[in-house]
Amino acid sequence: MSKRYQHIAGLLLTVILAACGKSFLDQTPQTQTETGKAITDLPGLRAAISGVYSLMQHENYYGRTMLLLPDLRSDNEYISVINSNRYRNHDQYILTPNDAYVTDNWNQLYSVVANANMVIQKGPGIFLLPSVADSTEARQIVAEAYTIRALVFFDLARLYAQPYNYTTDASHMGIPLVTVTNVDSVQSPSRSNIRQTFDQIIRDLQTAISRFEKSNSTAFSSGRINKYTATALLSRVLLYKGDWQGAMANASAVINSNRYTLLPGDKLVSDFAVTGNAETIFEVINTPVDNRGTDGLSYMFSQDGYGEILATDDIFNIYPAKDVRLGFLKRGKRAANGGEDPANIITKYKDVNTFTESMKVIRLAELYLIRAEAAARLGLTAAAQADLTQIIMRADPSAGPATATGPALLSAIALERRRELAFEGHRLFDLARTKTSFVKYLANNQSITVALPGPKIILPIPQRELDANPNIRHQQNEGYN
């Protein structure tokens, strides 16, 4: 592959063409010019946004890696002694910039950005349609693209940049912000600082919310982004930024909309995997004919699959005996000769027959925990206790209401986030943003102490990117030079 295609600009063009061949435009454009002109009507716009969602489904994004790494690289998971060598460098904290999973993840996320940019750039030209319903749909699709771009930028920042509060003025390096896809020229962006990165993410989400409202769209589906999805994601972003008022206000907007309800405790485990359940705000949907198969997350957990990602004793032991969420774990034997016995087998995703489990990106329970944390940090103890109680007693009615105050209340919220959001791709990011050091457990009773703040909590910028883009060449993350 030529150097032109090894950095972001070339990558964007390459992935646009690849996505077009699969589902972006249902055809393979013969030239760059055709790619730029392809989205000219509502059917083309529909196909384009469908392609964006399809790219999110990939195993290098929400099909596996984005949900796996934050738990594997924390104190929640480890790789079995019997393994296929997948993600072992991540597990053992011996990553290098040449790591294939690091490169593939970076490429996949920027491919989603590239395709979302195309929708954002071309969509406004399709707004003025004869049918009001068609015009509404076109506006809604562009709002979806803004939300997706914000989500991807946020995920890139969480993976490849230190948390917002790493420096007092948020001046440390963020990510390259590619907001325009130009297939006729090479772009070589440098890294923005993290303040600029968050400003762009927040701006995209606010734009999306405004456009959803102006579209008057009533479309509502867990597999398609809507106003409430964008608002929920904005709440998450503002929590990470430390904007407690904003995080609380946006979480409240979603909770008070009554569009979503917490699953009852006796249905939490059984209905978690149900696509479109009442609690899911957004999920990446898999179907019997459109899924990642053995490349998906469930195959990494299931003992009928690879079965090599196991839960640590540390997380298994944080659940009270009557907590229904213990149903997402099973104490048993690793299904391989010489494997762990006993082992803590993860069953939150377990379908290795039809592979139709949809991957949860954000749920209502997280919004209650966001609001609880924001309220606690603002000194609104009663409000924080009330939201925390909702999640605690849903899982274990015998636990009683939350009564902790001050620092103990924040600790209780952090513990409940770990219990509730386990194996959904949150733990490492929570440890990083709260600067909480931890023990990384490994197979054979080995462990690593990870001090925070610290350099290797984040991934390295891929070496291929550094080699090809002169403006990022000297912007590698600390500890990977």
N, C-alpha and C positions, 0 to 999 in steps of 0.2 A: 504494500500500500504506500502511495506517495506521501511525502511529508505534508502536502496540502490537506490531506484527509486525516491527518493524525491529531490535529488540534480542534478546538471546539467548532470553528466555522466549518471546516471540512466535515467534521463529524455530523453537524446539523444537516448538511446537504445529504450526506450518505444515509442517515436514518430517515429523512423525509422520503427519499426514494424507496428505501426498504419498506417503510410503513405503507407507502402508496401501493406497493405490490400486494400487501396482505389485506389491509382493510381501510387504509386511509382514504384512498380514492377508488379502490377496486380496479385499478389499472396501473400499469407501470409506465410512467411518463418516459418518453424517449429522450427528452432534453430538459435542461434546467428551466428553460423558458416555459415549457409546458407545465412544469411543476408550479411555477409562480402563477399561472393563469388557470389552474385547475378548479379552484373554488369560485365558481361564477354564479351559482344558483343554490336554492335551498337543498335540493338533493345532494349536491356536492358538499355543502356545509354539514349536513347530517352525517355523511360518510366520513368527513374529516374529524368530527368530534368523536365518532365511533372509533376511529383509529387511535385517537388520543387515549381513550379508555382502554383499548386493547393493549397499548404499550405499557400501561400501568399494571396490567395483569402479569407481566413477564416475571420469571423467577429472579431476575436481577433487580426487581423492584418489589411491588406488593405481593407478587406471587410467592416470594420466599425471603429474600435477603433483608428487606426493610423491616420485616417483623421478627426475623431471626437474630440479626446481629446485636441489637440493643440488649437482648436477654442473654445471648451467648457470651458477650464480652463483659457481662456484669456478674453478679453473684447468684443469678437465677438458673443458669444452665452450664453444662460442660459437654465435651465430646467423649463418648465411650472409648474404652480401650480397644474395642473392636469397631473400626470405622473405615470409611472409604476415602479418607484424606481430604474431604471437603471442609473448608473453613478452619482447618487446624491452626494455621498461623494466626487467625483471629482469636481462637480459643486460648492460645499460649502467649499472646501479646508479643509475637516475633514478626510482625508485618514488615514488609519492605514496599517501596513505591512500585515494584514490579509485580505485586500480587495480582493474580488474574481476577479475583472477585472484586478487588478495589477498582480495577480498570473497567470491568464490565458493568459494575454498579454505576460508576460515574458516567459512562457512555449511555447507559439506558436512561438515566434520569435526564440528561441533557437532550436525549432524543424526544422525550415527552415535552420538554420545554420548546424544542424546535417546532413540533407539530402544534402545540398550543399557540405559539406565536403566529403561525400561519392562519389559524382560525381568527385570532384577534385582529390581524392585519386585513384579512379579506372579508370578514363578517360584516362590518359596517356598510359595505357596498351592496349588501343583500337585504338591508333593513326595509327599504321602501318597496314592499311587495303589495300586489293588488289585494290579497287576502289579509285581513287583520290577524287571523290565526297564524298565517305563515310568517308575518312580520314579528309577531310575538315569539314564535319559536326561534326565529333567527336571532333575536335579541337575547333570548335565554341561552342559546348555544354559546354566544360570545361571552356571556357572564360565566358560564361553566368553564370556559377556557381560561379566563382570568383567575378563577379559583384554583384550577389545577396548576397553573403556573406558580401561583403563590405557595401551594402545598409542596411542589417539587423544590422550589427555592428553599423553603423551610427545611425540608428533609435533607437537602444538600448541606445546608448550614449546620444542621445537627450532626451530620456524619463527618464533615470535613473542616469544620471550624469550631473553635472554642465557644462556650456559651456566652451569652450577651454580657454577663457580669464578670467575665474573665479579667477585663480591665475596667477601671472606674469610669472611663469615658467611652467605652465600647469602640475603641479605636483599633483594636486588633483585627487581623485579616478575616474577612468573610469569604464570599465566593464570587466567581465571575458572574455578572448579571447580564444575561443575553436576553434582551427584551424585543429584539427585531431579528427575524430570520431573513437574511438576504442570500439567495442561492447563487447570485451572480458575482459575489465578492467574498474574499477571505476575511473573517473577523478574528482578531487576536486579542481578546479582552484580558485585562489584568484583574486581579482580585479586588473587589470593593472591601471597605472595612465592614465590620459586623453591624455597625449602626446603619450604614447605607443599605446593607442587605435586609435588615429588618424593616427599614423604611419602605423599601420596594415591596416586600411581602405584605405589609399592612396596607400600602396603597392599592395593591392588586385586589386584596380582599374587600376593601372599602368600595373600590370601583365595581367589583362583582355584585356586592349587596345592592348598591345603587341601581345597577343595570337590571338586576332581577326585579327590583321594585318598580322600575319604569316600564318593564316589559309586561307587567300585569299577568305574568305566567302563573298558572295554577298547577303546573306539572309537579308531581311529587312521587319520588321513588328512591329507595335506599341505594340503588345502583346508579342514579344520576344526581348530580349536584344541584342543589337549589339554594334559596336564600338562607335557609336555616343551616345548611351544611357550611356555607361560607361564614356565617356568624359563629358557629361552633368552632371552626378552625381559627377564626380571629381571636376567640377567647383563649384558645390554647397558645397561640403565638404571643398574646399579651401577657399571659402567665409567665412564659419563658423570658419575656423582656423585663418582667418585674413591674408591669403596669397593673397594679392590683385592682384599681377602680375599673379600668377598662375590661379586664378579664372577668370581673364579677358581673358587670353590666351586660356583657355579651352572653355569658353563660345564662344569666337570668332571662334574657330575651328568648333563648331557645327553650329553656325549661318551662317558662311561663306561656309559651305558644301552645302548649298541650298537644303538639303534633306527635310527641313521643312519650312513652311511659316505660318505667322500669319493669323488666320482666319480674314476675313474682318469684320468690326464692325457690319454690318447688319446681319451677320451670326454667330456672337460670341455666343449668347444665344441659338439659335436654333441648332447649330452644335457642341456645347460643348459636348453633350451627344453622338455624333456619334462616334462609335468605328473606330479607324484608321483615324480620321480627320487629316488635313494637319499640324496641330500645335502640335499634341501629339507625344512626344518623347518616352514615355513608359507609359503603362497603364495595370492594372490587369483586364483581360477580363472576363466578364460574358456572358453567352449564355442562350437561353431558357431552356436548359436542365442541365446547370451547373452554378448555382448562389446561393447566400445565402438567397434568399427569404425574409421572414419577419425578418430575423436576419441581413439584410443588412442596409447600411447607409440610403438609401432612405426612409425606413420605419420609421426611427427616425424623419425625417423631414416632411413627407407628412401627411396632415390632413386626408387622407384616410388610414393612417397607425397608428402608435403610435402618431406621430405628436407632440412629447413633447420637442423637441429641437427647440428653437426659436432664432432668431437673436435679438441682443440688439438694442435699439434706437440709441445707440452710433455709431454703424457701419452703420445703415440705413441712418443716417444723414451725413455721409462723402461723399456720392455720389452726384455730381451735378445733377440737374433735367434732363439734356439731356444725362447723362451717360447711355449707353446701358446696363451696368452691373447691373443697377437697375432691369433689367429683371430676375435676379437670386433671387429676393426677391418679395414678394407679401404682401401688407398690407391688412389684413383681420381678421377674427375671428378665434380663436382657436376652433377647432371642438370638443368641450367637454363642458358639462354643468358646468358653473363656471369658464371656461377658460378665458384667456386674450382676451380682445376686446377693442381696436385693438391689433393685434399681428403682428410681422414681421415674415412671414412664408418663410422659405428657400426653394427655388425651383431649386437649382443647381443640386441636385440629387432628382428625383421625381417619377421615374417609380416604382409603386407598383402593376403593372399588370403582366408584363413579367420579371421584375427584370434584364433586360439585359444591363443596363447602366454599362459601364466599368469604373473602378476607376482610375482617372488620378494620376500618380505618379510624372511626370515631363513634363512640356510643354515649348514650345519655348518662350513664354512670360516671363517665369521665367528667362531664359537665358539672355534676354535683360535687365531685372532688376538686375541680378547679375552683368552683365558687367557694367551697369550704376553705381551701388554702388561702385564696385571696382575702376572704373575710377575716380569717385568723391573723393574717399579716397586717390587716388594717385595724386590728383590735376589736373586731365585731365578734366577740366570743360566742354569744348565744346563736347567732346566725351560722357560724362555722360549725358549732356542735350539732345544730339541727340537720344540716346537710350531711355531715359525717354519719350521723345516726341513721339516716336513710339507707346508706350503703352497708353499714355494719349490720343493722338489724334485718335487712333484706336477706343477707347471707346467713345470719345466725340470730334468730329472735331471742334466744336465751342470753345473748351478750349484754343486753340492756343499752340504754342511751349513752352517748359520749358525754363525759363529764370533765375531761382534762381541760386545763387552761394554760395560757402562756406557751412557753417552749414545748411543754409536754403535749399540748394540742397539736402543734405543728408536727411533732414526732408521730402522733397517732394518725394524722392525715397521711403522712409519708408512708407509714406502715400499711394503711388501707389502700393507698395507690398501688403498693407492691402486690398486695393480695388480689385486688380487683383486676388490675391490668396486666397481670403476669402472662408472659408468652405472647403478648400483643405488640411488642416493640416499643416499650417505654422506659424500662428500668435504668439503663445506662444513662439516658438523657436526664432522668430525674436526679441521679447521683451527681452528674456533671454540673447541672445548674444550681444544685444546693451545696456543691463543693464537699460532698460526703465521701471520704475515703472508704474503701471496701476491700474485702478479700475475694479474689477471683479463684474459684475452686476448679481443680482439674481432676482427671482420672487418677486412680491409684493413690488417693488421699494426698495428692500434691496440691499446692496452692501458691498464689502470687498476691502480695499486698500491693494494691494500686492506690497511691497517694493522690489526693485531689486538693487543689487544682494540680494538674500535671499534663505533660505533653502528649503522651500516647493514648489518651482517652479518645482521641479523634483519629481518623484515617489519614494516611498520606495522600497528597495529590499524586495521581498516577504518573509514572515516569514518562510514559509516552506523551502525556500532555506537556510536561516540562520540556521535553526534547523538541517538540514541534512549535510551541508558542513562546516566542522570545519575551513576551510581556508578563509571563507567569513563571518563567524559568528560575527566577531567584525568590520565589514566593512559596517555597515548600514549607510544610508545617514543621515546627520544632521537633527535633528528635529523629527526623527521617533524612537528614542531609548526609 
